[in-house]
Amino acid sequence: MLTLKQIRENKEEAIRRLRKKGVDAAEIITRIETLDDSRKALQAELDDCLAQQNVAAKQIGALMGKGLKEEAEAKKQEVAQLKSRSVELKEQSERVQEELQTEIVKLPNFPAEIVPEGLTAEENIVVKLVENYTEIPGEALPHWELAKKYDIIDFDLGVKLTGAGFPVYKGKGARLQRALINYFLDCNTRAGYQEVEPPIMVNEASGFGTGQLPDKEGQMYHATADGYYLVPTAEVPVTNIFRDVILEQSELPVKMTAYTPCFRREAGSYGKDVRGLNRLHQFDKVEIVQVAHPDKSYEALDKMVEHVESIVASLGLPYRILRLCGGDMSFTSALTYDFEVYSEAQKRWLEVSSVSNFESFQANRLKLRYRDDNRKTQLAHTLNGSSLALPRIVAALLENNQTEEGIRIPDVLIPYTGFDFIK
């Protein structure tokens, strides 16, 4: 959530920056200014009213002490009127504050200055390309055919048990899933991230804290009886560990990693892009999260990108790194890098990771702060990245490593799978 200072300090600059995300914020910002001015005026009147109450209350005692009962009664009437007015002002102030909050949360985060102009994925910038292509058989199969041929993923059984987008992993397919999760977690913990195992259901406050609510409620599975939401990513519970927390500056950066299944409704998705593992309602993902000092968050982002790249590269897959344009970024992000791997059989790029700096946007919602050198509390910066999302990694591994004898397992995974081929 943007702060009032960010919005009001330079109105035209705020409008310009949000325009890069495809948002015309002029009307909302004007409304925010009006509501904020009204809030300040109501608060000033309320403070004055309360001060008059205090003075009048003291005068009542003095008048009674002098035996001036009539004057004391008149003063009591005055206090009663002031109290009534104070209640009215407080109610008005709370309504205005609520309206103000409603308007502020409609605004997305400011994009960083280096975010490219553009509104669609076609306008993202490729910042690195590693063309580590492999030679595959002439009759190469897409992963959904390979999964059926080797009986490692059963999409039809998932439909029977739940519905489309809920595959069942079997035999070496299930073992490969477990191997990837453990490998990714080991890579992250070796890089200094503390592993945590969070709940996979969160409350509404947690969804609001990281920006999924109220922006993406239509994409989240909601357990309505209890008001809980199934997590769309481990970012939500892990980042919310620090909701309403004040850290010491010496504790920064905080680095955490977690594996969770992730749940997304993916409403409106259809066509070839959703076939097989390309787009699921339930999938596994390993996440990394950092809480960083504002002066060092972009340095932390660069290191996170390097770390995720090292994992992708170790799998021997062709990959590219994209800097997302304003219109293709998430509501909460200030700067995002996407990782895509190349699918040899599908002849297309598949997104497997997003690494983002949210600056203070999430921290303001979370009330996540740190004490600076002067012992004053300041908003921290939060970052997160997928390291990695499994479905499309598995799709690319199956397709790019298919041979006449079977599917070859990358060397780094063999100690985790216990086998080097799926035959």
MARTI-349483 format. One record per residue (C-alpha): residue in three letters; x, y, z negated. Coordinates in Angstrom, 1 decimal, m for minus. Layout:
residues N
@residuo->ala, x->X, y->Y, z->Z
...
This chain:
residues 423
@residuo->met, x->0.0, y->0.0, z->0.0
@residuo->leu, x->1.3, y->3.4, z->0.9
@residuo->thr, x->1.7, y->5.9, z->m1.9
@residuo->leu, x->m0.1, y->9.2, z->m2.0
@residuo->lys, x->3.3, y->10.9, z->m1.7
@residuo->gln, x->4.1, y->9.1, z->1.5
@residuo->ile, x->0.7, y->10.0, z->3.0
@residuo->arg, x->0.6, y->13.6, z->1.9
@residuo->glu, x->4.2, y->14.7, z->1.9
@residuo->asn, x->4.2, y->15.1, z->5.7
@residuo->lys, x->0.8, y->14.4, z->7.2
@residuo->glu, x->1.8, y->14.8, z->10.8
@residuo->glu, x->4.8, y->12.5, z->10.3
@residuo->ala, x->2.6, y->9.9, z->8.7
@residuo->ile, x->0.1, y->10.0, z->11.6
@residuo->arg, x->3.0, y->9.7, z->14.1
@residuo->arg, x->4.5, y->6.7, z->12.4
@residuo->leu, x->1.2, y->4.8, z->12.1
@residuo->arg, x->0.5, y->5.5, z->15.7
@residuo->lys, x->3.5, y->3.2, z->16.5
@residuo->lys, x->1.4, y->0.4, z->15.0
@residuo->gly, x->m1.5, y->1.3, z->17.2
@residuo->val, x->m3.4, y->3.0, z->14.4
@residuo->asp, x->m5.0, y->6.5, z->14.7
@residuo->ala, x->m4.8, y->7.5, z->11.1
@residuo->ala, x->m5.7, y->11.2, z->11.4
@residuo->glu, x->m9.3, y->10.8, z->10.2
@residuo->ile, x->m8.5, y->8.5, z->7.3
@residuo->ile, x->m5.6, y->10.7, z->6.1
@residuo->thr, x->m7.9, y->13.8, z->6.2
@residuo->arg, x->m10.4, y->11.8, z->4.1
@residuo->ile, x->m7.7, y->10.8, z->1.7
@residuo->glu, x->m6.6, y->14.4, z->1.3
@residuo->thr, x->m10.1, y->15.5, z->0.5
@residuo->leu, x->m10.7, y->12.8, z->m2.0
@residuo->asp, x->m7.3, y->13.4, z->m3.7
@residuo->asp, x->m8.1, y->17.1, z->m4.0
@residuo->ser, x->m11.5, y->16.2, z->m5.5
@residuo->arg, x->m9.9, y->13.8, z->m7.9
@residuo->lys, x->m7.4, y->16.4, z->m9.1
@residuo->ala, x->m10.2, y->19.0, z->m9.5
@residuo->leu, x->m12.4, y->16.6, z->m11.5
@residuo->gln, x->m9.4, y->15.6, z->m13.7
@residuo->ala, x->m8.6, y->19.2, z->m14.4
@residuo->glu, x->m12.2, y->20.0, z->m15.3
@residuo->leu, x->m12.3, y->16.8, z->m17.5
@residuo->asp, x->m9.1, y->17.7, z->m19.3
@residuo->asp, x->m10.4, y->21.2, z->m19.9
@residuo->cys, x->m13.7, y->19.8, z->m21.2
@residuo->leu, x->m12.0, y->17.4, z->m23.6
@residuo->ala, x->m9.8, y->20.3, z->m24.9
@residuo->gln, x->m12.8, y->22.4, z->m25.6
@residuo->gln, x->m14.4, y->19.4, z->m27.4
@residuo->asn, x->m11.3, y->19.2, z->m29.7
@residuo->val, x->m11.3, y->22.9, z->m30.4
@residuo->ala, x->m15.1, y->22.9, z->m31.1
@residuo->ala, x->m14.9, y->19.8, z->m33.3
@residuo->lys, x->m12.2, y->21.5, z->m35.5
@residuo->gln, x->m14.4, y->24.6, z->m35.7
@residuo->ile, x->m17.3, y->22.6, z->m37.0
@residuo->gly, x->m15.3, y->21.5, z->m40.1
@residuo->ala, x->m14.2, y->25.1, z->m40.8
@residuo->leu, x->m17.7, y->26.5, z->m40.5
@residuo->met, x->m19.1, y->23.8, z->m42.7
@residuo->gly, x->m16.4, y->24.6, z->m45.3
@residuo->lys, x->m17.5, y->28.2, z->m45.3
@residuo->gly, x->m21.1, y->27.2, z->m45.7
@residuo->leu, x->m22.1, y->28.5, z->m42.3
@residuo->lys, x->m24.4, y->25.6, z->m41.5
@residuo->glu, x->m26.4, y->27.4, z->m38.8
@residuo->glu, x->m23.2, y->28.2, z->m36.8
@residuo->ala, x->m21.9, y->24.7, z->m37.4
@residuo->glu, x->m25.1, y->23.2, z->m36.0
@residuo->ala, x->m24.8, y->25.4, z->m32.9
@residuo->lys, x->m21.2, y->24.3, z->m32.5
@residuo->lys, x->m22.4, y->20.6, z->m32.8
@residuo->gln, x->m24.8, y->21.3, z->m29.9
@residuo->glu, x->m22.0, y->22.7, z->m27.9
@residuo->val, x->m19.9, y->19.6, z->m28.6
@residuo->ala, x->m22.7, y->17.3, z->m27.6
@residuo->gln, x->m23.1, y->19.1, z->m24.3
@residuo->leu, x->m19.3, y->19.0, z->m23.7
@residuo->lys, x->m19.4, y->15.2, z->m24.5
@residuo->ser, x->m22.2, y->14.7, z->m22.0
@residuo->arg, x->m20.4, y->16.7, z->m19.4
@residuo->ser, x->m17.2, y->14.7, z->m20.1
@residuo->val, x->m19.0, y->11.4, z->m19.4
@residuo->glu, x->m20.4, y->12.8, z->m16.1
@residuo->leu, x->m16.9, y->14.0, z->m15.1
@residuo->lys, x->m15.3, y->10.7, z->m16.0
@residuo->glu, x->m17.9, y->8.7, z->m14.0
@residuo->gln, x->m17.5, y->11.1, z->m11.0
@residuo->ser, x->m13.7, y->10.8, z->m11.2
@residuo->glu, x->m13.8, y->7.0, z->m11.3
@residuo->arg, x->m16.1, y->6.9, z->m8.2
@residuo->val, x->m13.8, y->9.3, z->m6.3
@residuo->gln, x->m10.7, y->7.3, z->m7.4
@residuo->glu, x->m12.4, y->4.1, z->m6.2
@residuo->glu, x->m13.2, y->5.7, z->m2.8
@residuo->leu, x->m9.7, y->7.0, z->m2.6
@residuo->gln, x->m8.3, y->3.6, z->m3.2
@residuo->thr, x->m10.6, y->2.1, z->m0.6
@residuo->glu, x->m9.3, y->4.5, z->2.0
@residuo->ile, x->m5.6, y->4.1, z->1.2
@residuo->val, x->m5.7, y->0.3, z->1.5
@residuo->lys, x->m7.0, y->0.7, z->5.0
@residuo->leu, x->m3.7, y->2.1, z->6.1
@residuo->pro, x->m0.9, y->m0.3, z->7.2
@residuo->asn, x->2.7, y->0.1, z->6.2
@residuo->phe, x->4.9, y->2.6, z->8.1
@residuo->pro, x->7.1, y->0.9, z->10.7
@residuo->ala, x->10.8, y->1.6, z->10.3
@residuo->glu, x->12.3, y->4.0, z->12.8
@residuo->ile, x->14.1, y->1.2, z->14.8
@residuo->val, x->10.8, y->m0.6, z->15.4
@residuo->pro, x->10.3, y->m0.6, z->19.2
@residuo->glu, x->7.3, y->1.2, z->20.7
@residuo->gly, x->4.7, y->m1.1, z->22.1
@residuo->leu, x->1.4, y->m2.7, z->21.3
@residuo->thr, x->1.7, y->m6.3, z->22.5
@residuo->ala, x->4.1, y->m9.2, z->22.2
@residuo->glu, x->5.4, y->m8.6, z->25.7
@residuo->glu, x->7.0, y->m5.4, z->24.4
@residuo->asn, x->9.1, y->m7.1, z->21.7
@residuo->ile, x->12.8, y->m6.8, z->22.2
@residuo->val, x->15.1, y->m9.8, z->22.4
@residuo->val, x->18.1, y->m9.0, z->20.2
@residuo->lys, x->19.8, y->m12.4, z->20.6
@residuo->leu, x->19.5, y->m15.4, z->22.9
@residuo->val, x->21.2, y->m18.8, z->22.5
@residuo->glu, x->20.6, y->m21.0, z->25.5
@residuo->asn, x->21.6, y->m24.3, z->23.9
@residuo->tyr, x->19.4, y->m26.3, z->26.3
@residuo->thr, x->19.5, y->m30.1, z->26.4
@residuo->glu, x->19.2, y->m32.5, z->29.3
@residuo->ile, x->15.9, y->m34.5, z->29.1
@residuo->pro, x->14.4, y->m37.2, z->31.3
@residuo->gly, x->12.7, y->m36.1, z->34.5
@residuo->glu, x->9.4, y->m37.4, z->33.2
@residuo->ala, x->9.7, y->m35.5, z->29.9
@residuo->leu, x->6.6, y->m35.7, z->27.7
@residuo->pro, x->5.2, y->m33.0, z->25.5
@residuo->his, x->5.3, y->m33.7, z->21.8
@residuo->trp, x->1.7, y->m34.7, z->21.4
@residuo->glu, x->2.3, y->m37.5, z->24.0
@residuo->leu, x->5.6, y->m38.5, z->22.2
@residuo->ala, x->3.8, y->m38.6, z->18.9
@residuo->lys, x->1.3, y->m41.0, z->20.3
@residuo->lys, x->3.9, y->m43.1, z->22.1
@residuo->tyr, x->6.0, y->m43.6, z->19.0
@residuo->asp, x->3.1, y->m43.6, z->16.6
@residuo->ile, x->4.5, y->m40.9, z->14.3
@residuo->ile, x->1.7, y->m38.3, z->14.3
@residuo->asp, x->m2.0, y->m39.1, z->14.6
@residuo->phe, x->m4.1, y->m36.1, z->15.7
@residuo->asp, x->m7.3, y->m38.1, z->16.1
@residuo->leu, x->m7.1, y->m39.6, z->12.6
@residuo->gly, x->m6.8, y->m36.0, z->11.3
@residuo->val, x->m10.0, y->m35.1, z->13.1
@residuo->lys, x->m11.7, y->m38.0, z->11.5
@residuo->leu, x->m10.5, y->m37.2, z->8.0
@residuo->thr, x->m11.0, y->m33.4, z->8.2
@residuo->gly, x->m11.1, y->m31.8, z->11.6
@residuo->ala, x->m8.9, y->m30.4, z->14.4
@residuo->gly, x->m5.7, y->m28.9, z->13.2
@residuo->phe, x->m5.1, y->m31.3, z->10.4
@residuo->pro, x->m2.7, y->m34.0, z->11.7
@residuo->val, x->m1.7, y->m37.2, z->9.9
@residuo->tyr, x->2.1, y->m37.9, z->9.9
@residuo->lys, x->3.0, y->m41.6, z->9.9
@residuo->gly, x->6.1, y->m43.7, z->9.4
@residuo->lys, x->9.2, y->m41.9, z->10.8
@residuo->gly, x->7.0, y->m38.8, z->11.5
@residuo->ala, x->6.2, y->m38.5, z->7.8
@residuo->arg, x->9.9, y->m39.2, z->6.9
@residuo->leu, x->11.0, y->m36.5, z->9.4
@residuo->gln, x->8.7, y->m34.0, z->7.7
@residuo->arg, x->10.1, y->m34.7, z->4.3
@residuo->ala, x->13.6, y->m34.6, z->5.6
@residuo->leu, x->13.1, y->m31.1, z->7.1
@residuo->ile, x->11.6, y->m29.8, z->3.9
@residuo->asn, x->14.5, y->m31.1, z->1.8
@residuo->tyr, x->17.1, y->m29.9, z->4.3
@residuo->phe, x->15.6, y->m26.4, z->4.4
@residuo->leu, x->15.4, y->m26.1, z->0.7
@residuo->asp, x->19.0, y->m27.3, z->0.2
@residuo->cys, x->20.2, y->m24.7, z->2.8
@residuo->asn, x->18.3, y->m22.0, z->0.8
@residuo->thr, x->19.5, y->m23.0, z->m2.6
@residuo->arg, x->23.1, y->m23.2, z->m1.4
@residuo->ala, x->22.6, y->m19.6, z->m0.2
@residuo->gly, x->21.7, y->m18.5, z->m3.8
@residuo->tyr, x->17.9, y->m18.8, z->m3.7
@residuo->gln, x->16.3, y->m20.3, z->m6.8
@residuo->glu, x->13.8, y->m23.0, z->m5.9
@residuo->val, x->10.3, y->m22.7, z->m7.4
@residuo->glu, x->7.2, y->m24.8, z->m6.9
@residuo->pro, x->4.2, y->m22.5, z->m7.1
@residuo->pro, x->0.4, y->m23.2, z->m7.0
@residuo->ile, x->m1.1, y->m23.5, z->m3.6
@residuo->met, x->m4.3, y->m21.7, z->m4.6
@residuo->val, x->m4.2, y->m18.0, z->m5.7
@residuo->asn, x->m6.7, y->m15.6, z->m7.1
@residuo->glu, x->m7.9, y->m12.4, z->m5.4
@residuo->ala, x->m5.4, y->m10.2, z->m7.2
@residuo->ser, x->m2.6, y->m12.2, z->m5.8
@residuo->gly, x->m4.1, y->m12.0, z->m2.3
@residuo->phe, x->m4.4, y->m8.2, z->m2.7
@residuo->gly, x->m0.8, y->m7.9, z->m4.0
@residuo->thr, x->0.9, y->m9.2, z->m0.9
@residuo->gly, x->m1.6, y->m7.6, z->1.5
@residuo->gln, x->m3.6, y->m10.6, z->2.7
@residuo->leu, x->m6.7, y->m9.1, z->1.1
@residuo->pro, x->m8.7, y->m7.3, z->2.2
@residuo->asp, x->m7.0, y->m7.4, z->5.6
@residuo->lys, x->m7.0, y->m11.1, z->6.4
@residuo->glu, x->m9.8, y->m12.7, z->4.3
@residuo->gly, x->m11.3, y->m14.1, z->7.5
@residuo->gln, x->m8.2, y->m16.1, z->8.1
@residuo->met, x->m8.0, y->m17.6, z->4.6
@residuo->tyr, x->m9.8, y->m20.6, z->3.2
@residuo->his, x->m11.8, y->m19.5, z->0.2
@residuo->ala, x->m12.9, y->m21.8, z->m2.7
@residuo->thr, x->m15.9, y->m19.7, z->m3.4
@residuo->ala, x->m17.1, y->m21.4, z->m6.6
@residuo->asp, x->m13.9, y->m20.3, z->m8.4
@residuo->gly, x->m12.9, y->m17.4, z->m6.3
@residuo->tyr, x->m9.5, y->m18.9, z->m5.3
@residuo->tyr, x->m7.8, y->m18.8, z->m1.9
@residuo->leu, x->m5.7, y->m21.5, z->m0.4
@residuo->val, x->m2.3, y->m20.0, z->0.4
@residuo->pro, x->m1.5, y->m19.0, z->4.0
@residuo->thr, x->2.2, y->m18.9, z->3.0
@residuo->ala, x->4.3, y->m19.4, z->m0.1
@residuo->glu, x->5.1, y->m15.7, z->0.1
@residuo->val, x->1.8, y->m15.0, z->m1.7
@residuo->pro, x->2.3, y->m16.9, z->m5.0
@residuo->val, x->6.1, y->m16.4, z->m5.1
@residuo->thr, x->6.0, y->m12.6, z->m4.6
@residuo->asn, x->3.2, y->m12.4, z->m7.1
@residuo->ile, x->5.4, y->m13.9, z->m9.8
@residuo->phe, x->6.6, y->m10.3, z->m10.1
@residuo->arg, x->3.2, y->m8.6, z->m10.2
@residuo->asp, x->3.1, y->m6.1, z->m13.1
@residuo->val, x->6.8, y->m6.7, z->m13.8
@residuo->ile, x->9.5, y->m4.2, z->m14.5
@residuo->leu, x->12.9, y->m5.5, z->m13.7
@residuo->glu, x->16.3, y->m4.2, z->m14.8
@residuo->gln, x->18.4, y->m2.8, z->m11.9
@residuo->ser, x->21.1, y->m5.3, z->m12.8
@residuo->glu, x->18.7, y->m8.2, z->m12.0
@residuo->leu, x->18.4, y->m7.1, z->m8.4
@residuo->pro, x->18.3, y->m8.8, z->m5.9
@residuo->val, x->16.0, y->m11.6, z->m7.0
@residuo->lys, x->16.1, y->m14.5, z->m4.5
@residuo->met, x->13.6, y->m17.3, z->m4.5
@residuo->thr, x->12.6, y->m20.2, z->m2.2
@residuo->ala, x->9.6, y->m22.5, z->m2.2
@residuo->tyr, x->8.0, y->m25.2, z->m0.1
@residuo->thr, x->4.2, y->m25.3, z->0.2
@residuo->pro, x->1.6, y->m26.6, z->2.5
@residuo->cys, x->0.0, y->m23.6, z->4.2
@residuo->phe, x->m3.6, y->m23.1, z->5.2
@residuo->arg, x->m4.9, y->m20.8, z->7.9
@residuo->arg, x->m8.3, y->m20.8, z->9.6
@residuo->glu, x->m6.8, y->m19.5, z->12.8
@residuo->ala, x->m10.3, y->m18.3, z->13.9
@residuo->gly, x->m10.6, y->m17.6, z->17.6
@residuo->ser, x->m7.6, y->m19.7, z->18.6
@residuo->tyr, x->m8.1, y->m21.9, z->21.6
@residuo->gly, x->m6.5, y->m23.2, z->24.9
@residuo->lys, x->m3.1, y->m24.8, z->25.6
@residuo->asp, x->m1.3, y->m22.7, z->22.9
@residuo->val, x->m3.1, y->m24.6, z->20.2
@residuo->arg, x->m2.5, y->m28.1, z->21.5
@residuo->gly, x->m0.7, y->m30.6, z->19.2
@residuo->leu, x->1.5, y->m29.0, z->16.6
@residuo->asn, x->1.4, y->m25.6, z->18.3
@residuo->arg, x->m1.2, y->m24.2, z->16.0
@residuo->leu, x->m2.6, y->m25.9, z->12.9
@residuo->his, x->m5.0, y->m25.2, z->10.1
@residuo->gln, x->m2.7, y->m27.0, z->7.6
@residuo->phe, x->1.1, y->m27.1, z->8.0
@residuo->asp, x->4.3, y->m27.3, z->5.9
@residuo->lys, x->6.6, y->m24.3, z->5.5
@residuo->val, x->9.6, y->m23.4, z->3.4
@residuo->glu, x->9.8, y->m19.7, z->2.5
@residuo->ile, x->12.5, y->m17.4, z->1.2
@residuo->val, x->11.6, y->m14.2, z->m0.8
@residuo->gln, x->13.7, y->m11.4, z->m2.1
@residuo->val, x->13.1, y->m8.4, z->m4.4
@residuo->ala, x->15.7, y->m5.9, z->m3.6
@residuo->his, x->16.9, y->m2.4, z->m4.5
@residuo->pro, x->15.5, y->0.2, z->m2.0
@residuo->asp, x->19.0, y->1.3, z->m1.0
@residuo->lys, x->20.0, y->m2.3, z->m0.2
@residuo->ser, x->16.9, y->m3.9, z->1.3
@residuo->tyr, x->17.9, y->m3.5, z->4.9
@residuo->glu, x->21.3, y->m5.1, z->4.1
@residuo->ala, x->19.3, y->m7.9, z->2.5
@residuo->leu, x->17.1, y->m8.2, z->5.6
@residuo->asp, x->20.2, y->m8.6, z->7.8
@residuo->lys, x->21.5, y->m11.3, z->5.6
@residuo->met, x->18.2, y->m13.1, z->5.6
@residuo->val, x->18.1, y->m13.1, z->9.4
@residuo->glu, x->21.7, y->m14.5, z->9.4
@residuo->his, x->20.7, y->m17.2, z->7.0
@residuo->val, x->17.6, y->m18.3, z->9.0
@residuo->glu, x->19.7, y->m18.2, z->12.2
@residuo->ser, x->22.3, y->m20.6, z->10.6
@residuo->ile, x->19.5, y->m23.1, z->9.9
@residuo->val, x->18.0, y->m22.9, z->13.4
@residuo->ala, x->21.4, y->m23.1, z->15.0
@residuo->ser, x->22.3, y->m26.2, z->12.9
@residuo->leu, x->19.4, y->m28.1, z->14.5
@residuo->gly, x->20.9, y->m27.7, z->18.0
@residuo->leu, x->17.8, y->m26.0, z->19.5
@residuo->pro, x->17.8, y->m23.1, z->22.0
@residuo->tyr, x->16.6, y->m20.0, z->20.2
@residuo->arg, x->16.1, y->m16.3, z->20.5
@residuo->ile, x->15.6, y->m13.5, z->17.9
@residuo->leu, x->13.1, y->m10.8, z->18.6
@residuo->arg, x->12.6, y->m7.4, z->17.0
@residuo->leu, x->8.9, y->m6.9, z->17.0
@residuo->cys, x->7.3, y->m3.8, z->18.4
@residuo->gly, x->4.9, y->m1.7, z->16.3
@residuo->gly, x->1.7, y->m3.2, z->17.6
@residuo->asp, x->2.8, y->m6.8, z->17.1
@residuo->met, x->3.9, y->m6.4, z->13.5
@residuo->ser, x->1.9, y->m7.4, z->10.5
@residuo->phe, x->m0.2, y->m5.0, z->8.5
@residuo->thr, x->2.3, y->m5.0, z->5.6
@residuo->ser, x->5.7, y->m5.1, z->7.4
@residuo->ala, x->8.1, y->m2.2, z->8.0
@residuo->leu, x->10.4, y->m4.3, z->10.2
@residuo->thr, x->10.1, y->m7.9, z->11.4
@residuo->tyr, x->12.4, y->m10.2, z->13.3
@residuo->asp, x->10.8, y->m13.3, z->14.8
@residuo->phe, x->12.7, y->m16.5, z->15.7
@residuo->glu, x->11.5, y->m18.6, z->18.6
@residuo->val, x->12.8, y->m22.0, z->19.8
@residuo->tyr, x->12.5, y->m23.2, z->23.3
@residuo->ser, x->10.3, y->m26.2, z->24.1
@residuo->glu, x->11.9, y->m28.1, z->27.0
@residuo->ala, x->8.8, y->m30.1, z->27.9
@residuo->gln, x->6.2, y->m27.3, z->27.5
@residuo->lys, x->8.6, y->m24.7, z->29.1
@residuo->arg, x->7.7, y->m22.1, z->26.6
@residuo->trp, x->9.1, y->m20.3, z->23.5
@residuo->leu, x->7.6, y->m21.3, z->20.1
@residuo->glu, x->7.7, y->m19.0, z->17.1
@residuo->val, x->9.2, y->m20.8, z->14.0
@residuo->ser, x->10.0, y->m17.9, z->11.7
@residuo->ser, x->9.3, y->m14.3, z->10.8
@residuo->val, x->11.7, y->m12.4, z->8.6
@residuo->ser, x->10.4, y->m9.1, z->7.3
@residuo->asn, x->11.1, y->m6.1, z->5.1
@residuo->phe, x->8.0, y->m4.6, z->3.5
@residuo->glu, x->9.9, y->m1.8, z->1.7
@residuo->ser, x->7.7, y->m0.6, z->m1.2
@residuo->phe, x->4.4, y->m1.4, z->0.4
@residuo->gln, x->3.8, y->m4.7, z->m1.4
@residuo->ala, x->5.5, y->m3.5, z->m4.6
@residuo->asn, x->3.1, y->m0.6, z->m4.9
@residuo->arg, x->0.1, y->m3.0, z->m4.7
@residuo->leu, x->1.9, y->m5.4, z->m7.1
@residuo->lys, x->3.1, y->m2.6, z->m9.5
@residuo->leu, x->6.5, y->m4.2, z->m9.1
@residuo->arg, x->9.2, y->m1.8, z->m10.4
@residuo->tyr, x->12.7, y->m1.7, z->m11.7
@residuo->arg, x->14.5, y->0.7, z->m14.1
@residuo->asp, x->17.1, y->2.9, z->m12.4
@residuo->asp, x->20.3, y->4.3, z->m13.9
@residuo->asn, x->18.3, y->7.0, z->m15.7
@residuo->arg, x->15.9, y->4.4, z->m17.2
@residuo->lys, x->13.1, y->5.7, z->m14.9
@residuo->thr, x->10.9, y->3.1, z->m13.2
@residuo->gln, x->10.9, y->3.0, z->m9.4
@residuo->leu, x->9.2, y->0.8, z->m6.9
@residuo->ala, x->11.3, y->m2.1, z->m5.7
@residuo->his, x->11.4, y->m3.4, z->m2.1
@residuo->thr, x->10.2, y->m6.9, z->m1.2
@residuo->leu, x->11.2, y->m9.1, z->1.7
@residuo->asn, x->10.3, y->m12.6, z->2.9
@residuo->gly, x->11.1, y->m15.0, z->5.7
@residuo->ser, x->10.2, y->m18.5, z->7.0
@residuo->ser, x->13.0, y->m20.9, z->6.7
@residuo->leu, x->11.4, y->m22.6, z->8.3
@residuo->ala, x->7.8, y->m23.4, z->9.5
@residuo->leu, x->7.8, y->m27.1, z->10.4
@residuo->pro, x->5.2, y->m27.7, z->13.1
@residuo->arg, x->6.9, y->m26.0, z->16.0
@residuo->ile, x->10.3, y->m27.1, z->14.8
@residuo->val, x->9.1, y->m30.7, z->14.9
@residuo->ala, x->7.5, y->m30.1, z->18.4
@residuo->ala, x->10.8, y->m28.7, z->19.8
@residuo->leu, x->12.9, y->m31.4, z->18.1
@residuo->leu, x->10.8, y->m34.2, z->19.6
@residuo->glu, x->10.6, y->m32.7, z->23.1
@residuo->asn, x->14.2, y->m31.5, z->23.4
@residuo->asn, x->15.8, y->m34.6, z->21.9
@residuo->gln, x->13.8, y->m37.2, z->23.9
@residuo->thr, x->15.9, y->m39.8, z->25.8
@residuo->glu, x->15.3, y->m43.0, z->27.7
@residuo->glu, x->16.0, y->m44.9, z->24.4
@residuo->gly, x->13.9, y->m42.8, z->22.1
@residuo->ile, x->14.1, y->m39.5, z->20.2
@residuo->arg, x->17.5, y->m38.5, z->18.9
@residuo->ile, x->17.7, y->m37.0, z->15.4
@residuo->pro, x->20.1, y->m34.0, z->14.9
@residuo->asp, x->23.2, y->m34.9, z->13.0
@residuo->val, x->22.4, y->m32.6, z->10.0
@residuo->leu, x->19.1, y->m34.4, z->9.4
@residuo->ile, x->20.4, y->m38.0, z->9.5
@residuo->pro, x->21.4, y->m38.0, z->5.8
@residuo->tyr, x->17.9, y->m36.9, z->5.0
@residuo->thr, x->15.9, y->m39.1, z->7.4
@residuo->gly, x->18.1, y->m42.3, z->6.9
@residuo->phe, x->17.8, y->m42.9, z->10.7
@residuo->asp, x->19.3, y->m41.4, z->13.8
@residuo->phe, x->16.7, y->m42.4, z->16.4
@residuo->ile, x->12.9, y->m42.7, z->16.6
@residuo->lys, x->12.4, y->m45.7, z->18.9
